């Protein structure tokens, strides 16, 4: 949650493990807010199928993940679930709130 290079490697590796196509990536660590010693990271992996976005709040112990895949012509839902599962496993959160929205093929 504190190292953009490690977070980027984790995300790109999880994308590859889910057999999705990484096209590009960008990860940015923010400057700590006044009075804070830690700051979060925002990152995105652009996928041939759409995107993965991650936002960390180490000062709150929180992470949000957005996995979006297009399903035009091919249902990528299982790959999206695999990617999300890999990332949840890596972060090992105490609590997970997950929402799924099916788009495209049903």
OpenMM code with the backbone's topology and positions (N, CA, C; nanometers):
from openmm import Vec3, app, unit

residues = "UNK UNK UNK UNK UNK UNK UNK UNK UNK UNK UNK UNK UNK UNK UNK UNK UNK UNK UNK UNK UNK UNK UNK UNK UNK UNK UNK UNK UNK UNK UNK UNK UNK UNK UNK UNK UNK UNK UNK UNK UNK UNK UNK UNK UNK UNK UNK UNK UNK UNK UNK UNK UNK UNK UNK UNK UNK UNK UNK UNK UNK UNK UNK UNK UNK UNK UNK UNK UNK UNK UNK UNK UNK UNK UNK UNK UNK UNK UNK UNK UNK UNK UNK UNK UNK UNK UNK UNK UNK UNK UNK UNK UNK UNK UNK UNK UNK UNK UNK UNK UNK UNK UNK UNK UNK UNK".split()
positions = [
    Vec3(0.0805, -0.1209, 0.0000),
    Vec3(0.0000, 0.0000, 0.0000),
    Vec3(0.0841, 0.1263, 0.0000),
    Vec3(0.2157, 0.1111, 0.0190),
    Vec3(0.3032, 0.2279, 0.0280),
    Vec3(0.4041, 0.2382, -0.0856),
    Vec3(0.4260, 0.1298, -0.1580),
    Vec3(0.5311, 0.1249, -0.2596),
    Vec3(0.4682, 0.1127, -0.3983),
    Vec3(0.4707, 0.2202, -0.4783),
    Vec3(0.4053, 0.2140, -0.6090),
    Vec3(0.4674, 0.1105, -0.7022),
    Vec3(0.5977, 0.0878, -0.6915),
    Vec3(0.6625, -0.0108, -0.7785),
    Vec3(0.6151, -0.1516, -0.7435),
    Vec3(0.6076, -0.1818, -0.6144),
    Vec3(0.5601, -0.3136, -0.5715),
    Vec3(0.4122, -0.3327, -0.6060),
    Vec3(0.3322, -0.2290, -0.5882),
    Vec3(0.1898, -0.2374, -0.6205),
    Vec3(0.1708, -0.2590, -0.7702),
    Vec3(0.2485, -0.1889, -0.8503),
    Vec3(0.2416, -0.2047, -0.9949),
    Vec3(0.2774, -0.3479, -1.0342),
    Vec3(0.3843, -0.4023, -0.9770),
    Vec3(0.4253, -0.5394, -1.0079),
    Vec3(0.3161, -0.6388, -0.9673),
    Vec3(0.2567, -0.6178, -0.8506),
    Vec3(0.1478, -0.7037, -0.8050),
    Vec3(0.0322, -0.7016, -0.9043),
    Vec3(-0.0094, -0.5823, -0.9443),
    Vec3(-0.1250, -0.5682, -1.0340),
    Vec3(-0.0972, -0.6260, -1.1718),
    Vec3(0.0180, -0.5964, -1.2278),
    Vec3(0.0524, -0.6477, -1.3609),
    Vec3(0.0649, -0.7997, -1.3572),
    Vec3(0.1219, -0.8532, -1.2496),
    Vec3(0.1311, -0.9977, -1.2346),
    Vec3(-0.0048, -1.0640, -1.2231),
    Vec3(-0.0951, -1.0012, -1.1480),
    Vec3(-0.2304, -1.0552, -1.1326),
    Vec3(-0.3067, -1.0503, -1.2642),
    Vec3(-0.2860, -0.9452, -1.3425),
    Vec3(-0.3488, -0.9346, -1.4751),
    Vec3(-0.3011, -1.0498, -1.5638),
    Vec3(-0.1710, -1.0752, -1.5640),
    Vec3(-0.1153, -1.1837, -1.6450),
    Vec3(-0.1697, -1.3191, -1.5978),
    Vec3(-0.1764, -1.3396, -1.4648),
    Vec3(-0.2270, -1.4659, -1.4108),
    Vec3(-0.3724, -1.4895, -1.4496),
    Vec3(-0.4488, -1.3816, -1.4643),
    Vec3(-0.5897, -1.3919, -1.5038),
    Vec3(-0.6064, -1.4032, -1.6553),
    Vec3(-0.4937, -1.4017, -1.7267),
    Vec3(-0.4924, -1.4129, -1.8732),
    Vec3(-0.5664, -1.2988, -1.9420),
    Vec3(-0.5496, -1.1785, -1.8847),
    Vec3(-0.5993, -1.0566, -1.9479),
    Vec3(-0.4813, -0.9846, -2.0114),
    Vec3(-0.5084, -0.8933, -2.1036),
    Vec3(-0.4027, -0.8285, -2.1801),
    Vec3(-0.3675, -0.6894, -2.1301),
    Vec3(-0.2553, -0.6779, -2.0567),
    Vec3(-0.2080, -0.5461, -2.0120),
    Vec3(-0.1523, -0.4701, -2.1321),
    Vec3(-0.1978, -0.3466, -2.1484),
    Vec3(-0.1539, -0.2609, -2.2582),
    Vec3(-0.0564, -0.1548, -2.2070),
    Vec3(-0.0848, -0.0982, -2.0902),
    Vec3(-0.0007, 0.0060, -2.0294),
    Vec3(-0.0397, 0.0178, -1.8831),
    Vec3(0.0469, 0.0831, -1.8056),
    Vec3(0.0144, 0.1041, -1.6654),
    Vec3(0.0764, 0.2334, -1.6157),
    Vec3(0.0141, 0.2897, -1.5125),
    Vec3(0.0638, 0.4113, -1.4489),
    Vec3(0.0250, 0.4060, -1.3017),
    Vec3(0.1241, 0.4271, -1.2133),
    Vec3(0.1018, 0.4268, -1.0696),
    Vec3(0.1640, 0.5527, -1.0114),
    Vec3(0.0909, 0.6175, -0.9211),
    Vec3(0.1347, 0.7450, -0.8649),
    Vec3(0.1166, 0.7444, -0.7140),
    Vec3(0.2232, 0.7772, -0.6407),
    Vec3(0.2139, 0.7924, -0.4959),
    Vec3(0.1949, 0.9404, -0.4639),
    Vec3(0.0979, 0.9701, -0.3799),
    Vec3(0.0677, 1.1070, -0.3433),
    Vec3(0.1586, 1.1562, -0.2321),
    Vec3(0.1756, 1.2861, -0.2239),
    Vec3(0.2491, 1.3490, -0.1144),
    Vec3(0.1623, 1.3407, 0.0111),
    Vec3(0.2201, 1.3056, 0.1248),
    Vec3(0.1389, 1.2971, 0.2470),
    Vec3(0.0705, 1.4305, 0.2793),
    Vec3(-0.0500, 1.4207, 0.3283),
    Vec3(-0.1242, 1.5397, 0.3708),
    Vec3(-0.0553, 1.5994, 0.4929),
    Vec3(-0.0764, 1.7274, 0.5188),
    Vec3(-0.0151, 1.7891, 0.6374),
    Vec3(-0.0484, 1.7098, 0.7637),
    Vec3(0.0534, 1.6808, 0.8409),
    Vec3(0.0355, 1.6053, 0.9638),
    Vec3(0.0366, 1.4546, 0.9460),
    Vec3(0.0410, 1.4072, 0.8223),
    Vec3(0.0427, 1.2637, 0.7944),
    Vec3(0.1830, 1.2205, 0.7528),
    Vec3(0.2181, 1.0958, 0.7824),
    Vec3(0.3488, 1.0433, 0.7424),
    Vec3(0.3372, 0.9477, 0.6243),
    Vec3(0.2168, 0.9020, 0.5967),
    Vec3(0.1943, 0.8083, 0.4874),
    Vec3(0.1020, 0.8702, 0.3841),
    Vec3(0.1093, 0.8181, 0.2631),
    Vec3(0.0180, 0.8633, 0.1587),
    Vec3(-0.0184, 0.7450, 0.0707),
    Vec3(-0.1283, 0.7593, 0.0031),
    Vec3(-0.1787, 0.6515, -0.0802),
    Vec3(-0.1240, 0.6533, -0.2213),
    Vec3(-0.1653, 0.5525, -0.2934),
    Vec3(-0.1247, 0.5328, -0.4328),
    Vec3(-0.2506, 0.5162, -0.5158),
    Vec3(-0.2496, 0.5744, -0.6329),
    Vec3(-0.3521, 0.5481, -0.7334),
    Vec3(-0.2814, 0.4864, -0.8525),
    Vec3(-0.3386, 0.3786, -0.9013),
    Vec3(-0.2770, 0.3126, -1.0158),
    Vec3(-0.3808, 0.2591, -1.1104),
    Vec3(-0.3399, 0.2448, -1.2341),
    Vec3(-0.4283, 0.1874, -1.3356),
    Vec3(-0.3458, 0.0996, -1.4284),
    Vec3(-0.4049, -0.0143, -1.4633),
    Vec3(-0.3499, -0.0989, -1.5677),
    Vec3(-0.4528, -0.0974, -1.6792),
    Vec3(-0.4136, -0.0427, -1.7916),
    Vec3(-0.5001, -0.0404, -1.9087),
    Vec3(-0.4975, -0.1798, -1.9692),
    Vec3(-0.6142, -0.2368, -1.9898),
    Vec3(-0.6264, -0.3713, -2.0445),
    Vec3(-0.6802, -0.3665, -2.1863),
    Vec3(-0.6437, -0.4625, -2.2661),
    Vec3(-0.7049, -0.4758, -2.3981),
    Vec3(-0.8562, -0.4908, -2.3809),
    Vec3(-0.8958, -0.5490, -2.2660),
    Vec3(-1.0365, -0.5724, -2.2369),
    Vec3(-1.1020, -0.4559, -2.1634),
    Vec3(-1.0266, -0.3635, -2.1069),
    Vec3(-1.0721, -0.2399, -2.0432),
    Vec3(-0.9707, -0.1917, -1.9402),
    Vec3(-0.9950, -0.2089, -1.8052),
    Vec3(-0.8992, -0.1539, -1.7093),
    Vec3(-0.9089, -0.2175, -1.5707),
    Vec3(-0.8014, -0.1998, -1.4958),
    Vec3(-0.7948, -0.2273, -1.3529),
    Vec3(-0.7521, -0.0968, -1.2876),
    Vec3(-0.8256, -0.0520, -1.1882),
    Vec3(-0.7868, 0.0677, -1.1122),
    Vec3(-0.7746, 0.0295, -0.9650),
    Vec3(-0.6728, 0.0855, -0.8986),
    Vec3(-0.6500, 0.0584, -0.7574),
    Vec3(-0.6190, 0.1894, -0.6871),
    Vec3(-0.6742, 0.2062, -0.5682),
    Vec3(-0.6513, 0.3245, -0.4868),
    Vec3(-0.6246, 0.2771, -0.3450),
    Vec3(-0.5153, 0.3234, -0.2839),
    Vec3(-0.4845, 0.2825, -0.1467),
    Vec3(-0.4910, 0.4014, -0.0523),
    Vec3(-0.5338, 0.3737, 0.0684),
    Vec3(-0.5360, 0.4709, 0.1774),
    Vec3(-0.4681, 0.4049, 0.2972),
    Vec3(-0.3347, 0.4030, 0.3008),
    Vec3(-0.2657, 0.3334, 0.4106),
    Vec3(-0.2974, 0.3935, 0.5469),
    Vec3(-0.3239, 0.5216, 0.5521),
    Vec3(-0.3558, 0.5845, 0.6806),
    Vec3(-0.4888, 0.5349, 0.7358),
    Vec3(-0.5731, 0.4803, 0.6475),
    Vec3(-0.7021, 0.4251, 0.6890),
    Vec3(-0.7038, 0.2726, 0.6802),
    Vec3(-0.5981, 0.2149, 0.6253),
    Vec3(-0.5936, 0.0703, 0.6050),
    Vec3(-0.6910, 0.0243, 0.4983),
    Vec3(-0.7148, 0.1089, 0.3975),
    Vec3(-0.8143, 0.0772, 0.2960),
    Vec3(-0.7597, 0.0711, 0.1543),
    Vec3(-0.8248, -0.0110, 0.0742),
    Vec3(-0.7930, -0.0256, -0.0681),
    Vec3(-0.9241, -0.0373, -0.1437),
    Vec3(-0.9341, 0.0288, -0.2584),
    Vec3(-1.0461, 0.0040, -0.3486),
    Vec3(-0.9895, -0.0492, -0.4788),
    Vec3(-1.0620, -0.1429, -0.5371),
    Vec3(-1.0222, -0.2056, -0.6631),
    Vec3(-1.1393, -0.1977, -0.7593),
    Vec3(-1.1111, -0.1654, -0.8832),
    Vec3(-1.2125, -0.1632, -0.9881),
    Vec3(-1.1590, -0.2462, -1.1034),
    Vec3(-1.2255, -0.3566, -1.1319),
    Vec3(-1.1900, -0.4404, -1.2466),
    Vec3(-1.3056, -0.4305, -1.3438),
    Vec3(-1.2780, -0.3788, -1.4607),
    Vec3(-1.3806, -0.3611, -1.5625),
    Vec3(-1.3338, -0.4320, -1.6882),
    Vec3(-1.4173, -0.5194, -1.7412),
    Vec3(-1.3848, -0.5864, -1.8676),
    Vec3(-1.5033, -0.5767, -1.9623),
    Vec3(-1.4730, -0.5610, -2.0882),
    Vec3(-1.5756, -0.5623, -2.1915),
    Vec3(-1.6093, -0.7065, -2.2248),
    Vec3(-1.7341, -0.7309, -2.2548),
    Vec3(-1.7790, -0.8653, -2.2883),
    Vec3(-1.8368, -0.8727, -2.4293),
    Vec3(-1.7978, -0.7815, -2.5141),
    Vec3(-1.8471, -0.7834, -2.6519),
    Vec3(-1.7738, -0.8930, -2.7285),
    Vec3(-1.8489, -0.9905, -2.7733),
    Vec3(-1.7918, -1.0973, -2.8541),
    Vec3(-1.7281, -1.2088, -2.7733),
    Vec3(-1.6932, -1.1842, -2.6479),
    Vec3(-1.6294, -1.2843, -2.5626),
    Vec3(-1.6595, -1.2493, -2.4175),
    Vec3(-1.7032, -1.3468, -2.3415),
    Vec3(-1.7342, -1.3236, -2.2003),
    Vec3(-1.6060, -1.3324, -2.1185),
    Vec3(-1.5594, -1.2190, -2.0677),
    Vec3(-1.4380, -1.2111, -1.9861),
    Vec3(-1.4676, -1.2089, -1.8367),
    Vec3(-1.5903, -1.2402, -1.7983),
    Vec3(-1.6310, -1.2315, -1.6584),
    Vec3(-1.5469, -1.3209, -1.5675),
    Vec3(-1.5186, -1.4429, -1.6094),
    Vec3(-1.4395, -1.5345, -1.5258),
    Vec3(-1.2981, -1.4799, -1.5056),
    Vec3(-1.2427, -1.4186, -1.6083),
    Vec3(-1.1089, -1.3591, -1.5965),
    Vec3(-1.1111, -1.2404, -1.5012),
    Vec3(-1.2173, -1.1615, -1.5065),
    Vec3(-1.2305, -1.0479, -1.4142),
    Vec3(-1.2416, -1.0973, -1.2708),
    Vec3(-1.3202, -1.2022, -1.2483),
    Vec3(-1.3332, -1.2591, -1.1138),
    Vec3(-1.1989, -1.3150, -1.0662),
    Vec3(-1.1245, -1.3793, -1.1557),
    Vec3(-0.9933, -1.4338, -1.1188),
    Vec3(-0.8979, -1.3213, -1.0799),
    Vec3(-0.8980, -1.2124, -1.1552),
    Vec3(-0.8126, -1.0973, -1.1249),
    Vec3(-0.8484, -1.0384, -0.9888),
    Vec3(-0.9761, -1.0169, -0.9654),
    Vec3(-1.0192, -0.9619, -0.8371),
    Vec3(-0.9807, -1.0562, -0.7235),
    Vec3(-0.9987, -1.1849, -0.7433),
    Vec3(-0.9640, -1.2828, -0.6410),
    Vec3(-0.8160, -1.2808, -0.6066),
    Vec3(-0.7307, -1.2691, -0.7068),
    Vec3(-0.5857, -1.2613, -0.6842),
    Vec3(-0.5492, -1.1389, -0.6016),
    Vec3(-0.6107, -1.0269, -0.6335),
    Vec3(-0.5782, -0.9030, -0.5626),
    Vec3(-0.6318, -0.9049, -0.4192),
    Vec3(-0.7510, -0.9561, -0.4006),
    Vec3(-0.8048, -0.9668, -0.2644),
    Vec3(-0.7156, -1.0586, -0.1815),
    Vec3(-0.6749, -1.1690, -0.2394),
    Vec3(-0.5848, -1.2620, -0.1691),
    Vec3(-0.4537, -1.1931, -0.1325),
    Vec3(-0.3985, -1.1144, -0.2222),
    Vec3(-0.2710, -1.0464, -0.1967),
    Vec3(-0.2825, -0.9431, -0.0852),
    Vec3(-0.3926, -0.8695, -0.0806),
    Vec3(-0.4107, -0.7682, 0.0235),
    Vec3(-0.4546, -0.8289, 0.1567),
    Vec3(-0.5156, -0.9474, 0.1521),
    Vec3(-0.5617, -1.0182, 0.2720),
    Vec3(-0.6386, -0.9266, 0.3674),
    Vec3(-0.7461, -0.8644, 0.3187),
    Vec3(-0.8201, -0.7710, 0.4048),
    Vec3(-0.8985, -0.8425, 0.5142),
    Vec3(-0.9255, -0.7694, 0.6206),
    Vec3(-1.0108, -0.8210, 0.7273),
    Vec3(-1.1564, -0.8236, 0.6836),
    Vec3(-1.1913, -0.7328, 0.5937),
    Vec3(-1.3300, -0.7190, 0.5485),
    Vec3(-1.3299, -0.6884, 0.3993),
    Vec3(-1.4246, -0.7470, 0.3273),
    Vec3(-1.4394, -0.7226, 0.1839),
    Vec3(-1.5831, -0.6812, 0.1562),
    Vec3(-1.5989, -0.5735, 0.0833),
    Vec3(-1.7289, -0.5341, 0.0294),
    Vec3(-1.7134, -0.5391, -0.1213),
    Vec3(-1.7911, -0.6240, -0.1856),
    Vec3(-1.7751, -0.6444, -0.3287),
    Vec3(-1.9065, -0.6258, -0.4005),
    Vec3(-1.9001, -0.5621, -0.5161),
    Vec3(-2.0173, -0.5403, -0.5987),
    Vec3(-1.9837, -0.5847, -0.7402),
    Vec3(-2.0739, -0.6584, -0.8025),
    Vec3(-2.0538, -0.7053, -0.9384),
    Vec3(-2.1682, -0.6551, -1.0247),
    Vec3(-2.1323, -0.6037, -1.1395),
    Vec3(-2.2311, -0.5579, -1.2364),
    Vec3(-2.2013, -0.6285, -1.3670),
    Vec3(-2.2933, -0.7088, -1.4145),
    Vec3(-2.2756, -0.7828, -1.5409),
    Vec3(-2.3138, -0.6923, -1.6573),
    Vec3(-2.2211, -0.6810, -1.7504),
    Vec3(-2.2484, -0.6018, -1.8715),
    Vec3(-2.2191, -0.6862, -1.9925),
    Vec3(-2.2786, -0.6512, -2.1037),
    Vec3(-2.2505, -0.7249, -2.2281),
    Vec3(-2.3207, -0.8572, -2.2308),
    Vec3(-2.2478, -0.9619, -2.2672),
    Vec3(-2.3045, -1.0956, -2.2779),
    Vec3(-2.3632, -1.1401, -2.1456),
    Vec3(-2.4738, -1.2091, -2.1517),
    Vec3(-2.5350, -1.2620, -2.0294),
    Vec3(-2.5520, -1.4110, -2.0384),
] * unit.nanometer
topology = app.Topology()
chain = topology.addChain("A")
for resn in residues:
    res = topology.addResidue(resn, chain)
    for name in ("N", "CA", "C"):
        topology.addAtom(name, app.Element.getBySymbol(name[0]), res)
